[in-house]
Amino acid sequence: MRAINPSSGRLIKEFTTHSPEEALGITECTHEAWLKWKHTDFRHRQHLMHQAAEVLRNNKETYARLMSTEMGKVIQGARAEVEKCAWVCDYYADQAESFLADEIVTTNASRSFVSFEPLGVVLAVMPWNFPFWQVFRFAAPALMAGNAGLLKHASNVPGCALAIQDVFLKAGFPENLFSTLMIPASQVKEIIAHKHVRAITLTGSELAGSQVAGIAGRELKKTVLELGGSDPYIVLDDANLDVCIGTSVNARMINTGQSCIAAKRFIVVEAVKQAFEERQKQIMSSMIVGDPLDEDTQVGPLAREDLLEELHKQVQSSLDMGARLVLGGKPVDRPGAFYQPTIVSDVKAGMSLYHEETFGPVSSIIPVKSTEEAIVVANDSDFGLGASLWTQDLKRGEKLARQIESGAVFINGMTASDPRLPFGGIKRSGYGRELSYFGIREFVNIKSIWIA
């Protein structure tokens, strides 16, 4: 297993992988740790989870630089990611007990209630784009609910995977309660099938999700899948363009465009299309592309060279079908997996940029004639993760938000994940929810207790 710096293409470090026998042994040890952990009380778990938040904050620069070197995350964004992980740890430390408190139900029994009890070992198959956040948003609620965690991280961020395991050890969690498996994707099947793995959560591609769900289905094990999206950013004719356009750039370029909930399809009513396009071009053309460790850098490299090649194919094929290039449109002439900030307008149905998820600094502008057409186009997608809608008529906005097929709609703001709100999608964006009290209840036994 190798970590490659996407800014230079140079090897950072080689890591030893676990053999199939070692991986199964780690899984057994994680289960043994859970047998004791499930009996701990919320106060004990709360103390340790707050300690994890402190470990993250106290080592913020170290973890941020690790993310920047392994997957190219701009350093400012990497620091913010560490802070967000600390937030989710604190949030569940404080809220888990109330989220999982017994719920009294009136029946013909003398007493009846619903209890929420841990399932056991939860396997997490995680992606590289937010190498800390994706893990902590699963791990914090899972551990606070009394479960154990087993992490199979993306192969290009092995250093991050081991660092996260170390966070929990430094915080005082029991050894083996949260374990990292250094294994290739081909070994995941055996781990899912292990009798002590009770549930699986995956964030990743449609292919990976369907494969894991298929294996888990055969084993009759619960899954939660977050499989990305092609989020619409709908701009109506009464939008506040000054705020809307500036936010659109942040919404598209966050993490160099490598975010499941980044705005990807800018569906703009024709009355304001020219102004939107010109202003977005003005902002994006001035963005600084460079070394992610440089404090001034706004756009870093893509995480891998193959991702760069795939993104360029999506742009080029759309241009070949009649889309119009407004800005950029090709790799940056320098070492590393850098792509120019790009705007492609007049995108239509049938084009790659209309239908496919794009992971990179590419804005796709889809013109529409009316509000009604905007909603039709927004829903004309296999994905349904997030959406953003811009209008100054808030009643109208709320009515339209209910018509959009997605797991979240943000009116006059960019889509974001927040520990206080459930996160997840519909259609080919997956199923189940993370975060909020919905997320912590995904991996518990919802048990009815009836007393005569």
N, C-alpha and C positions, 0 to 999 in steps of 0.2 A: 504494500500500500504506500503510495507516494503523494507527497504534497508538493505541488508545483505553483510557483508564484506567477499569476496570470499577467502581472505587469511586465515581466521579463521573460517568461517561459523557462526560468531556471528552477532546478530542483531545490526545494527547501530541506526536505528530510525524507528518508524512507522509514516506514514503520513496519514492525513485525505483525503479521496477521495471525489470528487465532485459527488453529486447526479445527475441523468439525468436532473432534473429541473435546478440545479445550472450550469451545463455545457451548457445548452441551453441559460441561462441568460448571461453567460460569452461570448458566441458567439454573442449575440445581442449587448453587450457592445463593443466588438471588432469592429463590423460593424459600430456602432455609432462613434467610434474614427476614423475609416477610412473615413467617410463622410467629416470630416474636413481635415484629413491628405492628401487626394488626391489633394487638392487645394494648398498645400505647394509647394514652388519652390525648385529647386535642391540645391541652396546655403544653404537654411535652413536645408534640409535633410543631406547635406554634413557635415555641422558643427556637427550635432548630431551623425552621424556615426563615424566621427573622435573621438568624445567624447567616444563612445562605445569602440573604440580601446584603448583609454587611460585607461578606467575603467578595461579592461581586463589586460593590462600590469601592472597597479598599484596593481592589486589583483592576480597576476599570481600564487603566492605560495599557496594562499587559494584555488583557483580553481583547481590547480594541485593536491593538497592533497585530495580534494573532489573526483576527478576522481579516484585517486589511492585507496581510501578506499571503494568507492561504486562499482567499476567494476574491480579493480585489476591492473589498468594501471601502468606500471613502472614509477616512479616519473620523470625521465629524459624525457621520452616520453610525460608525461602529461604536463610538462612545455612547451615543443615544440608545443604541441597542442594548448595551450592558445596563444602562439605567432602567430601561423598560423591563428587563429581566428581573432586576431588583424590585421594581414596582409590583410585578405579578407575584413574586414571592411574598412580599408584605401583604398584598391584597388577600391572597388565600390563607395566609397565616391568621389574618384577622377575621375572615368571613367563613371559613370552612365549617366551623362548628354550627353556626346558624343555618348554613345551607343544607347541612346534613342532619339537622335536628329531627327527632321523631315528629311525624305529622299525625295528629289525632283525627280519626274518622268516626263519625257517628253511625253506628249500625245497631242491630239487635243484640249485640254482645254487651257484656258489662263494661268491657273496654276493648277497643280495637284501634290500631295505629299502623303506620307505615314506617319502617326503619330503613336506613341506607347503610349498607355494610360493604366493606372492601371485597373485591373479587380475587385479588392475588397479583401475580406478575403481569404487568402490561408491557408489551413490546412496542417500541416506537421506531418506525422507519422514517427518517427525517432527511430533508433536503439541505442543500448548501447555501441557499440565498440569504437566509437569516440564520446562520449556524448556531447562534445562542438562543435567540428568541423562540424559534420554532420548538426547541427542546424544552425550554422552561415553561412555555405556555401549556405543555402537556404535563411536565414533571411536577410543577408546584401543586396543581389540584390533585394529581394522582397520589402523590405521597401524603398530602394532607388528608386524603380520604382513607388512608391506611393501606394503600397498595404499594407494590414495589415497582421499580422501573428498570427496563432493559432497553438500551439504546443501540440501534444499528444506524449510524450516521452515514451521510454521503461520503463516498470514497475520497473525494478531493479535499475534505476538511478533517483529517484524522487528528490533527493537533487540537482543534476545537472540541472534538468528541472527548478526548482524554482530559482536557481542561475542565469540561463540565462535570465529569465524574469527580474530579478533584475538588470542585467547589463544594459538593455535598459532603465529601470526607472532611474538608477543612471546617465546615459548619458543624460537624459533630454527628452527622447521621451515621447509623450503623454501617460497618463495612459490608459491602456486597448488596446493600439495599437498592442502590442505583448503580448499575454496571454498564460499561461500554463494551460492545462486541466489535472487535476489529475483524470483520468478515466481509467477503464479497457478497454481492446480491444473490449469487447462486446458492449460498448457504442459508438464506432466510427461510426457505421452505421447511427445513428441519427444525428451526427454532419455533416457527408457528405451530408445528405439529407436536411440539413437546407438551406433555400432559400438564406441566405446571404453568405454561403460558395461557392466561385466561382471556386476554383481549389484545387487540392490535390497533394502533393508530398510525396512520400514514399521511404524510404530506408529500406530494410529488406529482409525477406525470399521470395522465390517464392510463397509460400502459402499465405502469407500476401499480397503480391503484387497482386495476382490474385483475392483475395477477395475484396480488396479495389478497384481495377480496375473494377470489376464486379458491385459493388455498384455505383461507380461514373459513369460508362457507362449507367446504368439505369437512373441516374439522369442527364445525358448529361453534365457532368462536366469534364474539362481538367485534365489530370493526367500526372505526370512525375514519372517514376519508376526506381529505381536502386536496383537490386535484387541480387547482389553478383556475384561471378565468381569463376572459377577454372583456374586461369591465367597460361598460359604456359611460361616457361623460357627456351628458346631454345639455346642450346650451340652447335655451329658448330665446325668443326675440326680445323678451323683457329682462334678460339677465343683466346683472351689474357686471359689465365687461371688465372694468378695472380690476375687480377682485377675482372674477372668474378666470381670466386669462392668466394672471400671475399664478393662481392656484393650480391651473391646468398643467403648468410646467413642473411644479413640485410633484403633482400627482402622477405625472408620466415618468419623471426622471429620478424619483426616489430609488436608491440602491442601483443607480445606473439603469433604471427601467426593469430590473430583475426582481419584480415583486408580483405575487399572485393577484394582489388587489390594486396594483398600479392602474391608473386610467390608460386604456389602450385604444379604444375606439371613440374618437371625438365626434359625436353626432351633433352637427351644428345647423340650426335653421338658416336658410340662405340669406335672410335679411341681415344677419350679423356675421356671416361667414368670412367676408373679406377682412373685416376689422379683426376678427379672431385670428385668422391666418397670419396677417401681417404682424400683429403684436406678438404672437407666439414665436414667429420667426425671429423677431428682434431680440427677444429674451434668450432663446435657445442658441442663437448664433454667437452670443457673447459668453456662453458658459465655458469654464476652464476645464479642459480635458488633460489628465495627467496622472502622475504618481499618486495613488490613494493615500499615501502617508504624508503628502504635502498638505498643509493646512488650507491652502487656497483652492485645492482641487474640488471641483463640483461633479465631474463625471470620470469615473474610474474605468478599468477594463471590464470586459465580461469575464465570467469565472473560468471559462475554458475556450480554447481555440475552436472546437467543434460547434460551440454555441454561437460564436461569431460567424462562422460559415453558414449556419442554418438561418440566422437572422438576415444575412445579406441575400440569401436565396429568396426569402419571403419578400423583401423589398424589391429585388430585381424582377421577380415574377409578376408582382403587382404593377410595376412600371411597364413591363412588356405588354400587359393587358389594358393599358390606357390610363393608369393613374398618373398623376403629375407630381414631379419632384419639386419641392419648395426649398429644401435645405438638406445638405449632407448627402447621404446615400451610399457611403462606402466606408471600408475600414480606414483607420488612421494610419498614415505611412510612418510607422515607428514600431519598435519591438513591443510585443505584448498583444493581448486580445482587445484592442481598442476599436470602437466604432464611433463614427461621427454622430453628434446629435442630428437627428434626421426628422424631417416633416414630409409626409406624402399626402397630398390632397386628392380630391375627386375619387376617393376609394369607393368601389361599388361591389355589390354581391357578385360572387364568383372569384374574387381576388383573395390571395392568401391573407393580406392585411385586414380583410373584412371578416374572415371566418376563423383564422387561427390565432392562438395565443402568441404574442410576440414578447420575447424576453430580452429587452435591450432598449437603448435610447431612441426609439422610433415612435413618432406621433402619427397616427392615421386619422385623417379628417374625412368624415362622411357627410356630405351635404344632404339636407332634407328640406322639403317645402313647407312642412307644417308640424305642429306639435303631435298630431295623430301619427304622422309618418315617423316621427322621432321615436315614439314608443314602439311602433311596429319593428323598426330597425334594431332598437335596443334588445328586443326579445328574439330577434332573428339570429340566435346564437345557440350553439350546443352547450355553452357555459352559463352559469348563473351564480356567480360568487358575490360581487359587489356592484354598485352603480352610484353615480353622482348625477344630480339633477340641479340645474341652475335656473331660477326664476324669482322675481321679486314678489310674486303672488303666492304667499305661503299656503293658502287654502288649496289653490290649484296644484301647488307642488305636492302637498300631502295626498291629494286625490290621485295624481299621476304616479306617485311612489308606490301606491298600492297595486298599480297595474304592471309594474316592472317585475320581471321574473328573476329574482336574485335573493341571496340570503341577507343582503343589507342594502339600503338606499340612504345616501347622505344628501340632504338638500342644502345647497349653497355651502358645500364643504367637500374636502377630498375624503374618500373612503379610507378608513384606518381601523386597525384592530385595537380593542380597548378591553382590559380585563373585566370591566363592568358590563359589557355587552356580549351576547352570544356571537360566535364567529363560525361561519361555515357556509356552504352553498347548496344549490340544487342542480338538477340535470347532470351534466358531465363534470360539474365542479365538485361532486361528491355528496356525502350525506353525513349526518351527525353534526354536533356542535362542540366547539371548544370555548373556553372562557365563560364568565358569568356563572350563575348557579346551574345553568344548563350543562356547562362543560364538566363540572365536578360530578354531576350525576350520570354521566355517560358510562363510567366504569365503576359502578357500584351495584350491589344486589338490592333492588327495590323490593323489600320483603314486607308482606302483609302479616300482621300478628293479630289474632282474634282470640279473645279470652271470654269464655262463657261465664 
